[in-house]
Amino acid sequence: MVLIVLAVYLFSVGIQAQQITSLVYNQQARFFINEAEEIVIMFNKYEITQKSVINDRLDILTKVLSAKTTIMDIDGNTLYGQTSQDQSPRKLLLEPGFKEQILAGKNVVFAGKIDGVHEEQFLVAVPLKKETRIIGLVVIFSPIDAVKQHVNSILGIALIGALIGIVLATILSIFVSRKMIRPLAKMEETARQITEGEFGRQIPVTSEDEVGRLARSFNRMSTELEEKIEAIERLDHLRQELLSDVSHELRTPLTVIQGFSEAVLDGLVKSKEQEKLYLSNIIDESERLRRLVDDLLDLKGMEAAKTFDEMEYVVMNKLAQITVERLRNMANSKEIKLTLSVPEQTITIWGNIDRLKQVLTNLLDNAIKHSEVGGAVRVELGMEYNYTFISVENSGPGIPREEIENIWERFYKVDKSRSRRGTGTGLGLSIVKKIIEMHGGKVSAESEPGHGAVFTVYLPLTEEA
């Protein structure tokens, strides 16, 4: 009787072990294949324009899957990703029939020993197609020990349950195996949805074991992938906008320069005075182009850095007084009353003095230019909570409320009619915002149409303030 029970027990365990092993291997292979097929799609999409996206995705897969991912040509040369020191993917191409299956467009799943490789491998290979031609393969591989450990952990649970009784063990093992396999099946379904473009898909985490941790890793990978795709799309959109804006700003001065130059060369200028006027316009537009390029390079340089190299303690009272006096003649030429209000207490911050002068100069220059003759511009320095603030208020026409949020964008001009008559490049406020943010501060603007505007920058105070 004992032998019969033991035989039934061993037979039941053997069947369950075989089923569990087959399911785990099949699910793992399908999961690897789905990821490899997605890599093929990304390769064809980003190979020419954004190769870093492919490398980023391969790095994510390496962390999530605990497996190496390699993109190879048909001769076994690595194009992207990682490869093992023993060259196991390349050696597998020498196995009988492997290369032929890839060239025939078939996916290959391999688990076992490869000639010349010490460790047994679990490996999937998917043909890398470009249009209708197979140019290589995507290989995801890892030592088979990890998969075996996963299988053994599941079998261990089944064996413990089987000790209680054949019937109870069978029911329990089926329940446990289904519970373990269900997240993998959900991962397969979610992975397929991601390959179809539904980035950011998540799967429920119902356990704290290896499968639960794998599910969490899968969710993190999906979220990171969605964020990277969105970041790429945002960068592409910003790149296109910047190209459009720069082209728009360059077109008019270039047209003016070309027109006046052709007039001089064609002999259309009838007098020295007219020739001087034409040449003066050419110089003005050339200077405007230089300023535009300088501002673009300045903004690009700041965006590439996290902070300024030359930082020191800056006394804001003195900085405000010096800057206001530098622009007083400009204000007087338009009969604008320029006033400055500073507290008796010395206000000190940690910053780059040249960049802070640039901020205040840009704000004052804008305020004076946008004020009518006989108007007023008021500069105030003060403290608010843990910040010092500098506000610049003018008595100009003001800014429509719907455009307040856009004035800090590159090339944005509230008064479109001024874009060709003024000397500005449309980058002044963008530069101001970037400089203040690199000092750990913030900017704001308030305006009532017809009642002027107030621009305010906030900078964190130092302990010495």
Sequence and secondary structure as in RCSB ss.txt:
>XXXX:A:sequence
MVLIVLAVYLFSVGIQAQQITSLVYNQQARFFINEAEEIVIMFNKYEITQKSVINDRLDILTKVLSAKTTIMDID
GNTLYGQTSQDQSPRKLLLEPGFKEQILAGKNVVFAGKIDGVHEEQFLVAVPLKKETRIIGLVVIFSPIDAVKQH
VNSILGIALIGALIGIVLATILSIFVSRKMIRPLAKMEETARQITEGEFGRQIPVTSEDEVGRLARSFNRMSTEL
EEKIEAIERLDHLRQELLSDVSHELRTPLTVIQGFSEAVLDGLVKSKEQEKLYLSNIIDESERLRRLVDDLLDLK
GMEAAKTFDEMEYVVMNKLAQITVERLRNMANSKEIKLTLSVPEQTITIWGNIDRLKQVLTNLLDNAIKHSEVGG
AVRVELGMEYNYTFISVENSGPGIPREEIENIWERFYKVDKSRSRRGTGTGLGLSIVKKIIEMHGGKVSAESEPG
HGAVFTVYLPLTEEA
>XXXX:A:secstr
 HHHHHHHHHHHHHHHHHHHHHHHHHHHHHHHHHHHHHHHHHHHHHTTT HHHHHHHHHHHHHHHSSEEEEEETT
S EEEE   TT HHHHHTTSTTHHHHHHTT  EEEEE  TT SS EEEEEEEEEETTEEEEEEEEEEEHHHHHHH
HHHHHHHHHHHHHH HHHHHHHHHHHHHHHHHHHHHHHHHHHHHHTT TT       SSHHHHHHHHHHHHHHHH
HHHHHHHHHHHHHHHHHHHHHHHHHHHHHHHHHHHHHHHHTT   SHHHHHHHHHHHHHHHHHHHHHHHHHHHHH
HHHH SS SS EEEEHHHHHHHHHHHTHHHHHHTT EEEEE  SS  EEEE HHHHHHHHHHHHHHHHHTS TT 
EEEEEEEEETTEEEEEEEE SS   GGGGGGTTSTT  SSGGGTTTSS  S HHHHHHHHHHHTT EEEEEE TT
S EEEEEEEE  TT 
